[in-house]
Protein backbone atom coordinates (compact mmCIF):
# COMPACT_ATOMS: atom_id res chain seq x y z
CA UNK A 1 0.00 0.00 0.00
CA UNK A 2 0.97 3.61 -0.51
CA UNK A 3 1.08 6.40 2.06
CA UNK A 4 -1.84 8.74 2.53
CA UNK A 5 -1.37 12.49 2.96
CA UNK A 6 -2.74 13.96 6.19
CA UNK A 7 -6.04 15.81 5.97
CA UNK A 8 -5.42 17.65 9.23
CA UNK A 9 -2.83 20.19 10.35
CA UNK A 10 -1.01 20.95 13.60
CA UNK A 11 -3.38 22.43 16.18
CA UNK A 12 -6.54 20.91 14.72
CA UNK A 13 -9.06 19.44 17.17
CA UNK A 14 -10.25 16.01 16.06
CA UNK A 15 -12.71 13.41 17.31
CA UNK A 16 -12.16 9.69 17.58
CA UNK A 17 -13.14 8.08 14.29
CA UNK A 18 -12.52 11.24 12.26
CA UNK A 19 -10.56 10.77 9.03
CA UNK A 20 -7.07 12.27 9.38
CA UNK A 21 -5.50 10.86 6.20
CA UNK A 22 -7.00 9.98 2.84
CA UNK A 23 -6.15 9.62 -0.85
CA UNK A 24 -8.83 8.18 -3.13
CA UNK A 25 -6.38 7.90 -6.02
CA UNK A 26 -3.81 5.52 -4.54
CA UNK A 27 -3.86 1.99 -3.18
CA UNK A 28 -4.83 3.07 0.31
CA UNK A 29 -7.76 3.31 2.69
CA UNK A 30 -8.65 6.29 4.92
CA UNK A 31 -6.84 6.63 8.26
CA UNK A 32 -8.85 7.59 11.35
CA UNK A 33 -7.95 9.14 14.67
CA UNK A 34 -8.36 6.63 17.47
CA UNK A 35 -8.79 9.31 20.15
CA UNK A 36 -10.37 12.70 20.79
CA UNK A 37 -7.58 15.25 20.92
CA UNK A 38 -5.38 17.83 19.25
CA UNK A 39 -2.89 17.31 16.43
CA UNK A 40 0.50 17.86 18.06
CA UNK A 41 2.90 16.92 15.28
CA UNK A 42 2.94 15.56 11.73
CA UNK A 43 6.19 13.68 11.30
CA UNK A 44 7.90 10.80 9.53
CA UNK A 45 8.56 7.77 11.71
CA UNK A 46 10.24 4.44 11.07
CA UNK A 47 7.83 1.56 11.58
CA UNK A 48 9.92 -1.61 11.46
CA UNK A 49 11.74 -1.16 8.10
CA UNK A 50 9.38 1.41 6.59
CA UNK A 51 9.42 5.19 6.84
CA UNK A 52 5.86 6.48 7.03
CA UNK A 53 3.87 9.60 7.81
CA UNK A 54 2.46 9.83 11.32
CA UNK A 55 0.04 12.19 13.00
CA UNK A 56 0.96 12.58 16.68
CA UNK A 57 -2.07 13.29 18.86
CA UNK A 58 -2.35 14.92 22.28
CA UNK A 59 -5.38 13.05 23.69
CA UNK A 60 -8.03 14.97 25.58
CA UNK A 61 -8.12 14.18 29.32
CA UNK A 62 -11.72 13.07 28.95
CA UNK A 63 -12.62 10.85 26.04
CA UNK A 64 -16.18 10.57 24.74
CA UNK A 65 -17.56 7.13 25.43
CA UNK A 66 -18.19 4.97 22.38
CA UNK A 67 -21.89 4.57 21.78
CA UNK A 68 -22.74 2.02 19.13
CA UNK A 69 -25.91 3.30 17.49
CA UNK A 70 -27.21 1.00 14.81
CA UNK A 71 -27.51 2.57 11.38
CA UNK A 72 -31.04 3.68 10.60
CA UNK A 73 -30.97 2.09 7.15
CA UNK A 74 -28.64 -0.58 5.85
CA UNK A 75 -27.22 -0.52 2.32
CA UNK A 76 -29.14 -2.54 -0.24
CA UNK A 77 -26.46 -3.04 -2.86
CA UNK A 78 -22.86 -4.26 -3.03
CA UNK A 79 -21.34 -0.97 -4.15
CA UNK A 80 -22.78 0.88 -1.15
CA UNK A 81 -21.40 -1.79 1.15
CA UNK A 82 -17.94 -1.51 -0.39
CA UNK A 83 -18.08 2.26 -0.01
CA UNK A 84 -18.73 1.88 3.75
CA UNK A 85 -15.94 -0.68 4.11
CA UNK A 86 -13.59 1.74 2.37
CA UNK A 87 -14.52 4.84 4.37
CA UNK A 88 -14.27 2.92 7.65
CA UNK A 89 -10.84 1.52 6.80
CA UNK A 90 -11.95 -2.12 6.62
CA UNK A 91 -10.74 -2.34 3.02
CA UNK A 92 -7.15 -2.03 4.31
CA UNK A 93 -7.35 -5.28 6.28
CA UNK A 94 -5.97 -8.63 5.23
CA UNK A 95 -2.60 -8.94 3.51
CA UNK A 96 -3.85 -7.67 0.16
CA UNK A 97 -6.78 -5.52 1.24
CA UNK A 98 -10.43 -5.94 0.30
CA UNK A 99 -11.60 -5.26 -3.28
CA UNK A 100 -13.49 -1.98 -3.78
CA UNK A 101 -13.81 0.70 -6.46
CA UNK A 102 -11.01 2.65 -4.75
CA UNK A 103 -8.06 0.45 -5.75
CA UNK A 104 -7.73 -0.92 -2.23
CA UNK A 105 -6.59 -4.33 -3.48
CA UNK A 106 -4.86 -5.73 -6.56
CA UNK A 107 -8.16 -7.57 -7.13
CA UNK A 108 -11.22 -5.86 -8.55
CA UNK A 109 -14.55 -6.75 -6.88
CA UNK A 110 -15.66 -8.74 -9.93
CA UNK A 111 -12.40 -10.74 -9.88
CA UNK A 112 -12.96 -12.16 -6.39
CA UNK A 113 -14.00 -15.81 -6.60
CA UNK A 114 -13.33 -17.23 -3.14
CA UNK A 115 -13.61 -15.58 0.29
CA UNK A 116 -11.76 -17.51 3.01
CA UNK A 117 -12.44 -16.60 6.63
CA UNK A 118 -9.33 -17.65 8.53
CA UNK A 119 -10.33 -18.66 12.05
CA UNK A 120 -7.26 -20.84 12.61
CA UNK A 121 -4.71 -19.96 15.29
CA UNK A 122 -1.42 -21.80 14.79
CA UNK A 123 0.82 -19.25 16.47
CA UNK A 124 1.57 -19.95 20.16
CA UNK A 125 0.39 -16.48 21.19
CA UNK A 126 -2.59 -15.23 19.19
CA UNK A 127 -6.12 -13.97 19.89
CA UNK A 128 -8.40 -16.94 20.54
CA UNK A 129 -11.76 -17.32 18.84
CA UNK A 130 -13.41 -17.74 22.24
CA UNK A 131 -12.14 -14.25 23.15
CA UNK A 132 -13.04 -12.56 19.86
CA UNK A 133 -16.40 -14.15 19.13
CA UNK A 134 -18.59 -13.23 22.09
CA UNK A 135 -21.72 -13.16 19.91
CA UNK A 136 -21.94 -15.64 17.05
CA UNK A 137 -24.66 -13.60 15.33
CA UNK A 138 -22.30 -10.60 14.90
CA UNK A 139 -19.61 -12.83 13.45
CA UNK A 140 -22.00 -14.44 10.98
CA UNK A 141 -23.50 -11.08 10.03
CA UNK A 142 -19.98 -9.84 9.32
CA UNK A 143 -19.35 -12.75 6.98
CA UNK A 144 -22.68 -12.05 5.24
CA UNK A 145 -21.71 -8.38 4.80
CA UNK A 146 -18.44 -9.33 3.12
CA UNK A 147 -20.23 -11.83 0.87
CA UNK A 148 -22.94 -9.32 -0.04
CA UNK A 149 -20.34 -6.67 -0.83
CA UNK A 150 -19.01 -9.01 -3.51
CA UNK A 151 -22.50 -9.48 -5.02
CA UNK A 152 -22.94 -12.88 -3.36
CA UNK A 153 -20.96 -14.39 -6.23
CA UNK A 154 -18.07 -15.67 -4.15
CA UNK A 155 -17.58 -19.12 -2.69
CA UNK A 156 -17.28 -18.53 1.07
CA UNK A 157 -15.19 -20.93 3.17
CA UNK A 158 -14.63 -20.83 6.94
CA UNK A 159 -11.31 -22.35 7.99
CA UNK A 160 -11.59 -23.12 11.68
CA UNK A 161 -9.83 -25.21 14.29
CA UNK A 162 -11.64 -28.55 14.42
CA UNK A 163 -11.52 -28.37 18.23
CA UNK A 164 -13.69 -25.20 18.22
CA UNK A 165 -16.74 -27.45 18.31
CA UNK A 166 -18.97 -25.00 20.16
CA UNK A 167 -18.57 -22.35 17.44
CA UNK A 168 -18.94 -24.93 14.66
CA UNK A 169 -22.14 -26.33 16.19
CA UNK A 170 -23.63 -22.86 16.66
CA UNK A 171 -23.02 -21.99 13.01
CA UNK A 172 -24.39 -25.29 11.73
CA UNK A 173 -27.58 -24.74 13.72
CA UNK A 174 -28.40 -21.56 11.77
CA UNK A 175 -30.12 -22.65 8.52
CA UNK A 176 -29.87 -19.32 6.67
CA UNK A 177 -26.10 -19.75 6.38
CA UNK A 178 -26.28 -22.85 4.25
CA UNK A 179 -24.09 -21.12 1.65
CA UNK A 180 -21.14 -21.13 4.06
CA UNK A 181 -18.73 -24.03 3.65
CA UNK A 182 -17.25 -24.93 7.05
CA UNK A 183 -13.75 -26.44 6.83
CA UNK A 184 -12.59 -27.84 10.20
CA UNK A 185 -8.79 -28.17 10.11
CA UNK A 186 -5.95 -29.24 12.36
CA UNK A 187 -4.51 -25.97 13.73
CA UNK A 188 -0.84 -26.74 13.22
CA UNK A 189 1.73 -24.33 11.80
CA UNK A 190 1.91 -23.42 8.92
CA UNK A 191 -1.67 -24.43 8.11
CA UNK A 192 -2.93 -20.84 8.38
CA UNK A 193 -0.26 -19.46 6.05
CA UNK A 194 -2.09 -18.08 3.03
CA UNK A 195 -0.58 -20.53 0.51
CA UNK A 196 -1.02 -23.64 2.67
CA UNK A 197 -4.51 -22.52 3.70
CA UNK A 198 -5.65 -21.83 0.14
CA UNK A 199 -4.26 -25.13 -1.17
CA UNK A 200 -5.98 -27.06 1.63
CA UNK A 201 -9.30 -25.23 1.27
CA UNK A 202 -9.44 -25.46 -2.53
CA UNK A 203 -7.88 -28.93 -2.71
CA UNK A 204 -5.29 -28.06 -5.34
CA UNK A 205 -1.67 -27.00 -5.59
CA UNK A 206 -0.93 -23.43 -6.52
CA UNK A 207 1.36 -22.86 -9.51
CA UNK A 208 4.99 -21.96 -8.78
CA UNK A 209 5.48 -18.27 -7.91
CA UNK A 210 1.74 -17.62 -7.96
CA UNK A 211 -0.20 -15.88 -5.18
CA UNK A 212 -3.72 -16.20 -3.86
CA UNK A 213 -4.61 -13.23 -6.05
CA UNK A 214 -4.07 -15.36 -9.16
CA UNK A 215 -6.91 -17.60 -7.95
CA UNK A 216 -9.18 -14.70 -7.01
CA UNK A 217 -8.89 -15.50 -3.30
CA UNK A 218 -9.55 -12.97 -0.53
CA UNK A 219 -8.58 -13.92 3.06
CA UNK A 220 -9.92 -12.13 6.14
CA UNK A 221 -9.45 -13.19 9.75
CA UNK A 222 -11.97 -13.13 12.59
CA UNK A 223 -11.17 -9.58 13.71
CA UNK A 224 -11.45 -8.33 10.13
CA UNK A 225 -14.93 -9.85 9.89
CA UNK A 226 -16.02 -8.17 13.11
CA UNK A 227 -14.66 -4.83 11.90
CA UNK A 228 -16.79 -5.21 8.76
CA UNK A 229 -19.84 -5.85 10.94
CA UNK A 230 -19.22 -2.76 13.09
CA UNK A 231 -18.57 -0.58 10.04
CA UNK A 232 -21.84 -1.42 8.32
CA UNK A 233 -24.09 -1.81 11.35
CA UNK A 234 -22.77 1.14 13.37
CA UNK A 235 -20.61 3.20 11.01
CA UNK A 236 -17.64 2.47 13.28
CA UNK A 237 -14.19 2.83 11.68
CA UNK A 238 -11.22 0.65 12.52
CA UNK A 239 -9.65 2.45 15.48
CA UNK A 240 -8.76 -0.41 17.83
CA UNK A 241 -7.61 -4.03 17.83
CA UNK A 242 -7.61 -6.93 20.26
CA UNK A 243 -3.94 -7.76 20.79
CA UNK A 244 -2.59 -10.98 22.24
CA UNK A 245 0.50 -10.14 24.31
CA UNK A 246 2.29 -13.32 25.33
CA UNK A 247 5.57 -15.18 25.61
CA UNK A 248 8.14 -16.57 28.00
CA UNK A 249 9.46 -13.09 28.77
CA UNK A 250 6.24 -11.99 30.47
CA UNK A 251 4.94 -12.50 33.98
CA UNK A 252 1.61 -13.35 32.38
CA UNK A 253 0.04 -13.19 28.97
CA UNK A 254 -2.90 -10.89 28.35
CA UNK A 255 -5.47 -9.97 25.75
CA UNK A 256 -5.95 -6.23 25.47
CA UNK A 257 -8.13 -4.01 23.30
CA UNK A 258 -5.78 -1.22 22.25
CA UNK A 259 -6.21 1.95 20.25
CA UNK A 260 -4.52 2.02 16.84
CA UNK A 261 -1.31 4.02 17.24
CA UNK A 262 -0.56 2.82 20.78
CA UNK A 263 3.23 2.33 21.16
CA UNK A 264 4.31 -1.24 21.89
CA UNK A 265 6.13 -0.08 25.02
CA UNK A 266 2.81 1.02 26.51
CA UNK A 267 1.31 -2.42 25.92
CA UNK A 268 4.26 -4.10 27.63
CA UNK A 269 4.45 -1.73 30.59
CA UNK A 270 4.71 -3.73 33.82
CA UNK A 271 4.38 -7.11 32.08
CA UNK A 272 8.00 -8.13 31.35
CA UNK A 273 10.05 -10.25 33.76
CA UNK A 274 13.25 -8.40 32.88
CA UNK A 275 14.84 -6.17 30.26
CA UNK A 276 16.59 -9.14 28.61
CA UNK A 277 13.86 -9.93 26.13
CA UNK A 278 13.36 -10.26 22.42
CA UNK A 279 10.19 -8.50 21.29
CA UNK A 280 8.52 -9.79 18.14
CA UNK A 281 5.95 -7.74 16.24
CA UNK A 282 3.47 -10.51 15.49
CA UNK A 283 3.76 -14.20 16.26
CA UNK A 284 6.97 -16.05 17.07
CA UNK A 285 6.73 -18.10 13.87
CA UNK A 286 6.03 -15.35 11.35
CA UNK A 287 6.63 -12.05 13.13
CA UNK A 288 9.43 -9.49 12.86
CA UNK A 289 11.94 -8.69 15.60
CA UNK A 290 11.24 -5.25 16.99
CA UNK A 291 14.08 -3.33 18.63
CA UNK A 292 12.29 0.03 18.79
CA UNK A 293 9.39 -0.27 21.22
CA UNK A 294 8.09 3.19 20.36
CA UNK A 295 6.65 1.67 17.17
CA UNK A 296 2.83 1.87 17.23
CA UNK A 297 0.40 -0.93 16.54
CA UNK A 298 -1.59 -0.64 13.34
CA UNK A 299 -4.86 -1.92 11.89
CA UNK A 300 -3.46 -5.36 11.11
CA UNK A 301 -1.63 -6.04 14.39
CA UNK A 302 -2.97 -9.06 16.25
CA UNK A 303 -0.15 -10.13 18.56
CA UNK A 304 3.05 -9.05 20.26
CA UNK A 305 5.38 -11.82 21.45
CA UNK A 306 8.05 -11.39 24.11
CA UNK A 307 10.67 -14.12 24.34
CA UNK A 308 13.09 -14.29 27.25
CA UNK A 309 16.71 -14.17 26.09
CA UNK A 310 18.90 -16.97 27.38
CA UNK A 311 22.39 -15.52 27.49
CA UNK A 312 23.78 -18.15 29.83
CA UNK A 313 26.31 -20.40 28.08
CA UNK A 314 27.94 -23.52 29.51
CA UNK A 315 31.71 -23.60 29.03
CA UNK A 316 32.71 -26.20 26.42
CA UNK A 317 29.14 -27.56 26.44
CA UNK A 318 29.78 -29.31 23.13
CA UNK A 319 32.36 -31.61 24.75
CA UNK A 320 29.93 -32.92 27.32
CA UNK A 321 28.73 -36.52 26.73
NORVENWO-V867485 format. One record per backbone hydrogen bond with DSSP energy under -1.0 kcal/mol. CO is the residue of the C=O (numbers start at 1). NH is the residue of the N-H. E is the energy in kcal/mol with one decimal. If there is no record, write none. Layout:
co={CO CO}
nh={NH NH}
e={E E}
This chain:
co={5 9 12 14 15 18 20 21 23 26 27 31 31 33 36 37 38 39 41 43 45 47 50 52 54 56 56 58 67 77 78 79 80 81 82 83 84 85 85 86 88 89 90 91 108 113 114 115 116 117 128 128 129 132 135 136 137 138 139 140 141 142 143 144 145 147 147 148 150 155 156 157 158 159 160 161 163 164 165 166 167 168 169 171 174 175 177 181 183 185 186 188 190 193 194 195 196 197 198 199 207 211 212 213 216 216 218 220 221 222 223 224 225 226 227 228 229 230 230 231 233 237 239 241 243 244 245 246 247 249 254 256 258 259 262 263 264 268 271 275 276 278 279 280 280 281 283 288 292 293 295 297 298 302 303 304 305 306 307 314 316 317}
nh={22 12 39 37 18 33 7 31 26 28 2 20 21 17 60 14 58 11 56 54 52 50 47 45 43 40 41 38 69 81 82 83 84 85 86 87 88 90 91 89 238 92 93 98 111 155 218 157 220 159 131 132 133 134 139 140 141 142 143 144 145 146 147 148 149 150 152 151 153 115 181 117 183 119 185 164 165 168 169 170 171 172 173 174 177 178 180 158 160 162 188 191 193 197 198 199 200 201 202 203 210 214 217 216 113 114 116 118 225 226 227 228 229 230 231 232 233 234 236 235 71 239 260 258 256 304 254 306 250 273 245 243 241 262 297 267 268 271 251 277 309 307 290 282 305 288 287 281 295 265 264 261 301 244 282 246 280 249 278 317 319 320}
e={-1.6 -2.2 -2.6 -2.2 -2.3 -2.6 -2.5 -3.0 -1.2 -2.5 -1.4 -2.9 -1.3 -3.5 -2.7 -2.9 -2.8 -2.7 -2.7 -2.6 -2.9 -1.9 -3.4 -2.8 -2.4 -3.0 -1.5 -2.0 -1.1 -1.7 -2.6 -2.0 -1.9 -2.5 -2.1 -2.6 -1.9 -1.4 -1.6 -1.8 -2.3 -1.4 -1.9 -2.4 -1.9 -2.7 -2.6 -2.6 -2.1 -2.5 -1.1 -2.2 -3.1 -1.3 -1.5 -2.4 -2.2 -2.2 -1.8 -2.2 -2.3 -2.0 -2.4 -3.1 -2.1 -1.1 -2.3 -1.8 -1.5 -2.5 -2.4 -3.2 -3.3 -3.2 -2.7 -2.2 -2.1 -2.2 -2.9 -2.1 -2.2 -2.4 -1.1 -1.7 -1.6 -1.1 -1.7 -2.9 -1.7 -2.5 -2.0 -2.7 -2.2 -3.4 -2.1 -2.6 -2.2 -2.8 -2.7 -1.3 -1.9 -1.1 -2.4 -1.5 -2.9 -2.2 -2.9 -2.9 -2.0 -2.1 -2.3 -1.9 -2.0 -2.3 -2.3 -2.0 -2.8 -1.8 -1.9 -1.1 -3.5 -1.1 -2.6 -2.9 -2.4 -2.6 -2.5 -2.4 -1.5 -2.7 -2.9 -3.4 -2.3 -1.9 -2.0 -1.2 -1.8 -2.4 -3.2 -1.6 -2.1 -2.9 -3.2 -1.2 -2.5 -1.7 -2.5 -3.3 -1.5 -2.6 -2.3 -1.9 -1.1 -2.6 -1.2 -1.9 -3.4 -2.7 -3.1 -1.5 -2.0 -1.2}
